[in-house]
Amino acid sequence: MKVSARHKARELALQGIYSWQLSKNPIEQVELSLATSNDMQKVDMPYFQALIRGVAAQSATLDSAIKPYLGRLPEELDAIEKAILRLATYELTQRMDVPYRVIINEAIELAKSFGAEESHKFINGALDKAVRTLRKDERG
């Protein structure tokens, strides 16, 4: 299966967001570190930059947007789950050019690759509920 440039952008953005959450380093520093330590040729760079910068700039707003759909406190989330949910919530609220089904699928794939064994089910459940509000126009 050929992995899309956008999928690679999401994977790297996720790694950056995760690193930023734990290190508290400036997002520009995290972004530069990722860009210099990875082969960026097959990555949608503008998308990667929009994701990582957007999530960092809006993390509090994103946390508030997803909080009602978690069934637990955001503080109780695993760091990788929090990063995936922030990334997906950013896309759901800011990237209307991307269908919500694509965003949820990508988030599930990221959770399967990077999260704990059952975290993809949790991510799917939270986003499935969130999309009813965040993308109600698209869902019809």
C-alpha positions in Angstrom: 0.0 0.0 0.0 1.4 3.4 -1.0 1.3 5.8 2.0 0.0 9.2 1.0 2.0 12.4 1.6 -0.8 13.6 3.9 -0.6 10.5 6.0 3.1 11.0 6.4 2.4 14.6 7.3 0.0 13.5 10.0 2.4 10.9 11.4 5.2 13.4 11.7 2.8 16.1 13.1 1.7 13.6 15.7 5.2 12.8 16.7 5.9 16.5 16.9 2.8 17.3 19.0 3.6 14.4 21.3 7.2 15.6 21.7 6.0 19.3 22.3 3.5 18.2 24.9 6.2 16.3 26.9 9.2 18.6 26.4 7.3 22.0 26.4 9.9 23.1 23.9 8.8 25.8 21.4 6.9 24.3 18.5 9.2 25.8 16.0 12.1 24.0 17.6 10.2 20.7 17.5 9.2 21.2 13.9 12.8 22.0 12.9 14.1 18.9 14.7 11.6 16.7 12.9 12.2 18.3 9.5 16.0 17.8 9.8 15.9 14.3 11.2 13.4 12.8 8.7 13.2 12.4 4.9 10.6 15.1 4.1 10.5 14.3 0.4 7.3 12.2 0.6 5.7 14.5 3.2 3.0 17.1 2.4 5.1 19.9 4.1 2.5 22.7 4.0 0.0 20.3 5.6 2.5 19.1 8.2 3.3 22.7 9.1 -0.4 23.7 9.3 -1.1 20.7 11.6 1.8 21.1 14.0 1.6 24.9 14.3 -2.2 24.9 14.4 -2.5 22.3 17.2 0.2 24.1 19.2 -1.4 27.5 18.8 -4.9 26.2 19.6 -4.4 23.3 22.0 -6.6 24.8 24.8 -9.4 25.4 22.4 -9.1 22.0 20.9 -9.1 20.4 24.3 -12.3 22.2 25.2 -13.9 21.2 21.9 -13.2 17.4 22.4 -13.7 17.3 26.2 -17.5 16.6 26.2 -16.9 13.5 24.1 -14.2 11.8 26.1 -16.0 10.2 29.0 -13.0 11.0 31.2 -11.0 14.1 32.1 -8.4 15.3 29.5 -5.8 15.1 32.3 -6.4 11.3 32.4 -5.6 10.8 28.8 -2.4 9.1 27.7 0.0 11.6 26.1 -0.3 9.9 22.7 -4.1 9.7 22.8 -4.2 13.4 23.7 -1.9 14.2 20.7 -4.1 12.2 18.3 -7.3 13.8 19.6 -5.8 17.3 19.4 -4.7 16.5 15.8 -8.0 15.1 14.7 -10.0 17.9 16.5 -7.9 20.5 14.7 -8.6 18.9 11.4 -12.4 18.5 12.2 -12.6 22.2 13.1 -10.1 23.9 10.8 -9.8 21.7 7.7 -13.3 21.6 6.1 -11.6 20.5 2.9 -10.9 17.1 4.4 -13.9 14.8 4.8 -14.6 13.8 8.5 -14.5 10.1 7.6 -10.9 10.5 6.4 -9.9 12.4 9.5 -11.4 9.7 11.8 -9.9 6.9 9.8 -6.5 8.5 9.9 -6.8 9.1 13.7 -7.7 5.4 14.2 -4.7 4.4 12.1 -2.4 6.6 14.1 -3.8 5.1 17.3 -3.2 1.6 16.0 0.4 2.5 15.1 1.4 4.6 18.1 -1.2 4.1 20.9 -1.9 1.5 23.4 -3.7 -1.7 22.3 -7.2 -0.5 22.8 -6.7 3.2 22.3 -8.0 3.1 18.7 -11.4 2.1 20.0 -11.4 5.0 22.5 -10.3 7.5 19.8 -13.0 6.2 17.4 -15.7 6.5 20.0 -14.7 10.1 21.0 -14.4 11.3 17.5 -17.6 9.6 16.3 -19.5 11.5 19.0 -17.6 14.8 18.4 -18.3 14.8 14.7 -22.0 15.0 15.3 -21.4 18.5 16.7 -18.2 19.6 15.0 -19.3 18.5 11.5 -23.1 18.4 11.8 -23.5 20.1 8.4 -21.4 17.5 6.7 -23.1 14.5 8.4 -26.5 15.8 7.4 
